Amino acid sequence: MKPHRVLLTGAAGEIGTALREQLRGRFPVLRLTDVRDMPEARPGEEVMPADLTDLASVQAVMQDVDAVIHLGGIANEHTYEQIRTVNMDGTYHVLEAAQRAGVKRVAFASSIHTVGHYARTETISPAVPVRPDTFYGVSKVFGEALGRLYWERHGLEFVGVRICSFQARPQDRRHLSTWLSPRDAAQLFEKAVTAPDVGYLIVAGISGNARRWMSPDGWDVLGYDPQDDAETYAAEVASIHGDPADLTEQRQGGVFVDPAYVGLAGK
């Protein structure tokens, strides 16, 4: 499967901005959308603003699209109402618009926070029961389940990439297990919309970290071959961590497992 036009939602966000640069030239047309302002289109790009909370707006940018990389949404904890409106309803709008437009594949930015309450001593595969740590994590569980429905009901192929810690480089000890580098992210999402016959698939969104907590199940289906390993930075960041007795240092979701953590809702 080699899509001609790929729609990238959330193109003005941190990951979207990085993928815009990394994916330049890999597809004939990369259509960029966000509710926020974006730089003007360059050769091979189309810039089309859209509000994920409005189905008609999403349908407008979905026309003539072959595949979608869906990054758009609130990338942190927030109130349930905000998470529902933007992340959950927004993902429904993307999948529904994609199905109506005849799109063949959606790659969804899921999260480690779907399973954030698992201990760091466990290796997590996509097959384990979900254990979301926040409303944000619940929205990603919802997105994965909705993707399953659209695959079963409509034949819309779906790859959920459980992004762990997207960073230019690891910042602390936790990232030695959870880091996803920009170039590995670009490869992973490119494979997620080009690998043949994936059906429905959930994979870990990490680099080839020696200390990873998530299994590489499904990487072979995509042909994903990570080039980076956070261990390169171990000497710099291994000593940067919180109190080992604290729950946030024992669970994979980090600070998100703290019942007092409200993320953007506190601003």
Beta strands, then each sheet from edge to edge (+ up, - down):
strand 1: 5-9
strand 2: 29-33
strand 3: 45-47
strand 4: 67-70
strand 5: 105-111
strand 6: 157-163
strand 7: 165-166
strand 8: 179-180
strand 9: 200-205
sheet 1: 3+ 2+ 1+ 4+ 5+ 6+ 9+
sheet 2: 7+ 8+
end
